[in-house]
Amino acid sequence: MTGDPVPVPQTARRHIRLPGLARLWAMFIKEFLQLRRDRVTFATMIFIPLMQLLLFGFAINTQPKNLPTAVLSQENTDVSRAIVAALKNTSYFSVTRIAGTEQEVDHWLRAGTVQFVVEIPAGFERALRRGETPSLLIAADATDPVASGTALGSLSGVVSHALAGLHGIPKAQTSAPFEIRQHRRYNPASVTRLNIVPGILGTILTMTMLIFTALSVTREIERGTMENLLSMPIRPLEVMLGKIAPYILVGFLQAALIFIAGYLIFDVPVEGSLLLLSGLSMLFITTNLSIGYTFSTLAQNQLQAIQMSFMFFLPNILLSGFMFPFAGMPVWAQWVGEALPLTHYLRIVRGIMLKGSGLTDIAHPAMMLTALTLVAMTIAVTRFRRTLD
């Protein structure tokens, strides 16, 4: 039987649409409740961005001040004392060391203890009072050109202001009564890639090593193979070492490829010991693998493990001195940076590759990496033992 379709009343049309809206509302409530139960994800979405905004907003400064400076004075005169006092009063320099010999200066620069050395040569005051133009010697650690550029530009004005109040010092009309001779060590031409390539090495290793091992335990749980692992007569420490050992070799291969590419393509030198650089790179890789394994024992699923990895990775980039000068951050932010492996590895890799630093010069960052590795391993083994129980 055929005929025109029976028209549907307007009230019935509304009744047909309501179940679709109700299903959509029910799905919305279900997803919201599930998100609220997943506290790690919920905290990541709500609180972590706010915390990072406040942290990085106050910590990052592209015009660093209070840079550690050493003074090597070959004479003890009114002029030398005025220069030292002026450096202490300026906001760009912070006189932290008074050197007695040039050997001390060289060691402090290689170790990264100071970033500038102001050397006042013998006879500087006498030459000034005679109307001559003596030279003030400045040695700067130029491995980070951004951190040193602004401070070097302000140095002439700082010294001129310090000498203006001294009696008997002639006042030049067009220029300062002295000459500043700058020695930009380790990167005389201020080539950016010499600073960036070693930093990229540490950044890539941090990202890949964290993610590789952060998924190790959670992957076993989600695939249902954790029961087989727990039934084996194996200790938690042996499980951890067995899981991270293959990735140590993978990370070392990554580092070797970046070393070779940096040397052949970007002309980044390796002034120090290649064997020392390789050994400490292995230590850095182990540190990140241990931290990633710790995240794996803390997370309930792979998504949480990845979220923890990225929450840890972002401060490593911004607070380690890779993208922004470490010395320009406030003291509290520097303390946070000292707890990050990338901060210490950057000092190691830049020191060995650009400065030719030896083990005594980079002993502190090497010990810090060792301490971070031991702490991360201890937490990971403890957490995994609870999983076994």
VMD Tcl script that draws the C-alpha trace (Angstrom):
set ca {
  {0.00 0.00 0.00}
  {1.48 3.28 -1.04}
  {0.65 6.84 -0.23}
  {1.98 10.04 1.22}
  {4.09 9.62 4.42}
  {2.33 10.34 7.62}
  {3.54 13.67 9.00}
  {5.27 13.50 12.39}
  {3.92 15.94 14.98}
  {6.26 18.65 16.25}
  {6.16 17.24 19.78}
  {7.28 13.84 18.50}
  {10.20 15.41 16.67}
  {11.41 16.92 19.93}
  {11.00 13.52 21.59}
  {13.21 11.89 18.93}
  {16.06 14.41 19.41}
  {16.19 14.18 23.21}
  {17.72 10.71 23.47}
  {20.69 11.84 21.32}
  {21.34 14.82 23.59}
  {20.94 12.63 26.62}
  {23.48 10.12 25.31}
  {25.90 12.95 24.58}
  {25.40 14.35 28.10}
  {25.90 10.93 29.64}
  {29.13 10.46 27.67}
  {30.31 13.88 28.82}
  {29.65 13.03 32.48}
  {31.31 9.64 32.13}
  {34.46 11.09 30.57}
  {34.65 13.88 33.13}
  {34.36 11.42 36.03}
  {37.02 9.20 34.48}
  {39.32 12.19 34.05}
  {38.76 13.20 37.67}
  {39.68 9.71 38.85}
  {42.93 9.85 36.85}
  {44.57 12.30 39.21}
  {47.92 12.39 37.41}
  {46.37 13.42 34.10}
  {44.03 15.89 35.78}
  {46.92 17.52 37.68}
  {48.99 17.64 34.49}
  {46.27 19.51 32.63}
  {45.31 21.96 35.39}
  {48.13 22.60 37.82}
  {51.33 21.82 35.93}
  {50.86 24.54 33.24}
  {50.22 27.14 35.94}
  {53.26 26.01 37.92}
  {55.47 26.07 34.84}
  {54.20 29.53 33.88}
  {55.14 30.93 37.28}
  {58.43 29.02 37.40}
  {59.70 29.90 33.95}
  {58.22 33.39 33.91}
  {60.28 34.43 36.93}
  {63.35 32.29 36.21}
  {64.14 33.03 32.56}
  {66.17 36.16 31.89}
  {67.91 36.87 28.58}
  {70.06 39.63 30.12}
  {72.05 37.84 32.82}
  {73.50 39.78 35.73}
  {75.68 39.04 38.75}
  {78.00 36.93 36.62}
  {80.82 35.26 38.63}
  {84.02 37.24 38.16}
  {87.59 36.84 39.37}
  {90.13 39.66 39.74}
  {93.86 39.22 39.19}
  {95.58 42.40 40.32}
  {99.32 42.77 39.81}
  {99.40 45.87 42.02}
  {97.69 47.10 45.17}
  {96.89 50.76 44.52}
  {94.00 53.19 44.80}
  {93.12 52.55 41.17}
  {93.04 48.76 41.52}
  {90.94 48.97 44.68}
  {88.54 51.41 42.98}
  {88.12 49.06 40.02}
  {87.41 46.08 42.27}
  {84.90 48.11 44.30}
  {83.16 49.25 41.11}
  {82.88 45.69 39.84}
  {81.35 44.61 43.15}
  {78.79 47.41 43.03}
  {77.65 46.82 39.45}
  {74.75 44.52 38.66}
  {76.52 42.70 35.84}
  {79.55 41.38 37.72}
  {79.84 39.56 41.02}
  {83.42 39.33 42.25}
  {83.59 35.87 43.78}
  {87.34 35.14 43.56}
  {90.58 37.08 44.00}
  {93.31 35.31 42.04}
  {96.95 35.19 42.97}
  {98.35 33.51 39.86}
  {97.40 33.00 36.24}
  {97.24 29.25 36.84}
  {94.32 29.79 39.20}
  {92.58 31.90 36.59}
  {92.99 29.24 33.90}
  {91.62 26.53 36.19}
  {88.59 28.58 37.23}
  {87.70 29.38 33.62}
  {88.04 25.76 32.49}
  {85.97 24.54 35.44}
  {83.30 27.18 34.89}
  {83.78 28.56 38.40}
  {84.01 32.10 37.00}
  {82.91 33.57 33.70}
  {85.13 36.65 33.65}
  {88.63 37.47 34.81}
  {89.66 41.12 35.15}
  {93.44 41.47 35.20}
  {95.00 44.74 36.34}
  {98.64 44.70 35.13}
  {101.57 46.09 37.07}
  {102.15 49.79 36.45}
  {98.52 50.46 35.49}
  {98.05 53.39 37.88}
  {101.39 54.97 37.05}
  {100.58 54.85 33.34}
  {97.21 56.46 33.98}
  {98.69 59.35 35.96}
  {101.25 59.96 33.25}
  {98.47 60.42 30.71}
  {99.27 57.21 28.87}
  {96.62 54.71 27.77}
  {97.29 51.46 29.66}
  {95.44 48.25 28.92}
  {92.99 46.52 31.21}
  {92.92 42.81 30.39}
  {89.59 40.94 30.34}
  {89.32 37.19 29.82}
  {85.81 35.89 29.24}
  {84.39 32.39 28.97}
  {82.71 32.77 25.57}
  {81.25 29.28 25.34}
  {77.91 31.03 25.96}
  {78.12 34.22 23.84}
  {74.76 35.55 25.03}
  {75.77 35.51 28.69}
  {79.04 37.36 28.14}
  {78.15 39.90 25.44}
  {76.10 42.39 27.45}
  {78.43 42.35 30.43}
  {81.52 43.01 28.31}
  {79.78 45.95 26.67}
  {79.12 47.59 30.04}
  {82.61 47.09 31.46}
  {84.16 50.23 29.99}
  {81.54 52.47 31.55}
  {81.88 50.75 34.93}
  {85.64 51.29 35.10}
  {85.46 54.86 33.78}
  {82.94 55.75 36.48}
  {85.20 54.19 39.13}
  {88.21 56.25 38.02}
  {86.30 59.52 37.67}
  {86.48 60.30 41.38}
  {90.20 59.64 41.81}
  {92.53 62.60 42.14}
  {95.21 62.99 39.51}
  {93.62 60.77 36.85}
  {93.30 62.73 33.59}
  {89.82 62.89 32.08}
  {89.82 62.10 28.37}
  {87.38 64.13 26.31}
  {86.53 61.60 23.63}
  {87.40 58.19 25.09}
  {88.32 56.42 28.30}
  {91.86 57.01 29.66}
  {92.54 53.29 29.34}
  {92.09 50.51 26.81}
  {90.17 47.28 27.38}
  {91.66 44.23 25.74}
  {89.16 41.43 25.57}
  {90.13 37.79 25.23}
  {87.09 35.66 24.44}
  {88.36 32.25 25.35}
  {87.18 28.96 23.85}
  {84.96 30.70 21.27}
  {86.75 33.86 20.05}
  {84.41 34.45 17.10}
  {81.26 33.90 19.24}
  {80.06 31.17 16.88}
  {76.62 30.10 18.04}
  {76.84 26.50 16.85}
  {79.77 25.83 19.19}
  {77.37 26.47 22.05}
  {74.25 24.91 20.53}
  {75.55 21.57 19.19}
  {76.80 20.25 22.57}
  {73.50 21.36 24.09}
  {71.51 19.54 21.42}
  {73.46 16.39 22.23}
  {72.35 16.51 25.86}
  {68.78 17.46 24.95}
  {68.30 14.58 22.51}
  {69.75 12.06 24.94}
  {67.51 13.35 27.74}
  {64.34 13.12 25.67}
  {64.94 9.70 24.13}
  {66.35 7.99 27.21}
  {63.52 9.20 29.44}
  {60.77 8.01 27.11}
  {62.43 4.67 26.34}
  {62.59 3.53 29.93}
  {59.52 5.38 31.22}
  {57.42 2.89 29.26}
  {59.30 -0.22 30.36}
  {57.29 -1.36 33.43}
  {53.94 0.09 32.34}
  {54.31 -1.71 29.00}
  {54.75 -5.02 30.84}
  {51.59 -4.36 32.87}
  {49.42 -3.34 29.93}
  {50.58 -6.26 27.79}
  {49.92 -8.72 30.61}
  {53.51 -9.98 30.74}
  {54.23 -8.66 34.23}
  {53.00 -11.95 35.75}
  {55.64 -13.86 33.83}
  {58.29 -11.40 34.98}
  {57.20 -11.66 38.61}
  {57.32 -15.45 38.49}
  {60.99 -15.44 37.53}
  {63.66 -15.85 40.26}
  {65.09 -12.39 39.66}
  {65.77 -9.46 41.95}
  {64.38 -5.92 41.41}
  {67.87 -4.49 40.85}
  {68.58 -7.17 38.23}
  {65.30 -6.38 36.48}
  {66.16 -2.68 36.34}
  {69.71 -3.23 35.12}
  {68.52 -5.73 32.55}
  {65.95 -3.28 31.20}
  {68.19 -0.23 30.96}
  {71.38 -1.95 29.73}
  {70.25 -2.23 26.06}
  {69.26 1.43 26.03}
  {72.69 2.44 27.32}
  {74.15 1.03 24.12}
  {71.46 2.75 22.03}
  {72.13 6.07 23.77}
  {75.87 5.70 23.26}
  {75.27 5.11 19.55}
  {73.12 8.27 19.42}
  {75.84 10.27 21.15}
  {78.51 8.92 18.78}
  {76.46 9.92 15.73}
  {75.94 13.44 17.09}
  {79.64 13.76 17.94}
  {80.63 12.75 14.42}
  {78.04 15.02 12.79}
  {79.06 17.95 14.98}
  {82.71 17.50 14.11}
  {82.31 16.88 10.36}
  {79.37 19.16 9.54}
  {79.49 21.96 12.13}
  {83.25 22.01 12.86}
  {82.73 21.61 16.60}
  {86.11 20.63 18.06}
  {86.91 18.13 20.79}
  {89.77 19.80 22.65}
  {89.81 17.42 25.60}
  {89.92 13.68 26.11}
  {87.53 11.74 23.90}
  {87.71 8.79 26.30}
  {86.67 11.01 29.23}
  {83.83 12.49 27.18}
  {82.60 9.02 26.23}
  {82.70 7.76 29.82}
  {80.80 10.73 31.25}
  {78.29 10.56 28.40}
  {77.59 6.96 29.41}
  {77.08 8.19 32.98}
  {74.63 10.85 31.78}
  {72.74 8.28 29.71}
  {72.51 5.99 32.76}
  {71.21 8.88 34.87}
  {68.35 9.61 32.48}
  {67.53 5.92 32.09}
  {67.33 5.56 35.87}
  {65.01 8.55 36.15}
  {62.85 7.23 33.32}
  {62.65 3.84 35.01}
  {61.56 5.58 38.22}
  {58.72 7.26 36.32}
  {57.79 3.85 34.94}
  {57.38 2.44 38.45}
  {55.33 5.44 39.58}
  {52.95 5.59 36.60}
  {49.86 3.42 36.31}
  {49.82 3.36 32.50}
  {51.92 4.42 29.53}
  {50.11 7.73 29.14}
  {51.03 8.77 32.67}
  {54.62 7.68 32.10}
  {54.90 9.89 29.02}
  {53.31 12.80 30.87}
  {55.83 12.49 33.71}
  {58.67 12.35 31.21}
  {57.65 15.56 29.49}
  {57.04 17.32 32.80}
  {60.65 16.52 33.69}
  {62.01 17.22 30.19}
  {60.74 20.80 29.90}
  {62.59 22.16 32.99}
  {65.74 20.44 31.73}
  {65.58 22.52 28.55}
  {64.69 25.85 30.13}
  {66.58 25.79 33.43}
  {69.80 23.98 32.51}
  {71.50 26.81 30.64}
  {70.82 25.33 27.19}
  {68.34 27.92 25.87}
  {68.89 30.73 28.39}
  {71.99 31.77 30.37}
  {72.17 29.86 33.63}
  {73.86 32.75 35.43}
  {70.97 35.06 34.55}
  {68.43 33.08 36.56}
  {67.59 33.98 40.18}
  {69.26 31.97 42.92}
  {66.21 29.80 43.66}
  {65.92 28.86 39.97}
  {69.61 27.97 39.88}
  {69.03 25.61 42.80}
  {66.28 23.92 40.78}
  {68.64 23.72 37.80}
  {71.32 22.08 39.94}
  {68.94 19.15 40.51}
  {68.64 18.50 36.75}
  {71.06 16.13 34.97}
  {71.23 18.22 31.80}
  {72.67 21.18 33.73}
  {75.73 19.20 34.76}
  {76.13 17.40 31.46}
  {76.19 20.71 29.57}
  {79.07 21.84 31.77}
  {80.85 18.57 31.12}
  {80.39 18.40 27.36}
  {81.14 22.08 26.76}
  {84.12 21.90 29.06}
  {85.68 18.88 27.35}
  {84.80 19.78 23.76}
  {85.48 23.53 23.81}
  {87.83 24.12 26.76}
  {89.86 20.93 26.90}
  {88.87 20.42 30.54}
  {90.24 17.46 32.45}
  {88.61 15.38 35.15}
  {89.77 17.73 37.91}
  {88.09 20.66 36.15}
  {84.72 18.94 35.82}
  {84.82 16.86 39.00}
  {81.81 18.62 40.56}
  {79.31 18.04 37.69}
  {80.57 14.46 37.34}
  {79.92 13.80 41.05}
  {76.48 15.41 40.79}
  {75.54 13.10 37.91}
  {76.73 10.13 39.95}
  {74.64 11.23 42.95}
  {71.52 11.75 40.82}
  {71.98 8.29 39.30}
  {72.24 6.62 42.71}
  {69.17 8.46 44.03}
  {67.08 7.56 40.98}
  {68.16 3.90 41.09}
  {67.35 3.63 44.79}
  {63.85 5.04 44.30}
  {63.23 2.85 41.25}
  {64.31 -0.37 42.99}
  {62.25 0.49 46.07}
  {59.13 1.19 44.01}
  {59.57 -1.94 41.92}
  {59.97 -4.10 45.05}
  {56.57 -2.78 46.22}
  {55.14 -3.83 42.86}
  {56.51 -7.32 43.42}
  {54.89 -7.45 46.86}
}
mol new
graphics top color blue
foreach p $ca { graphics top sphere $p radius 0.5 }
foreach p [lrange $ca 0 end-1] q [lrange $ca 1 end] { graphics top cylinder $p $q radius 0.2 }
display resetview
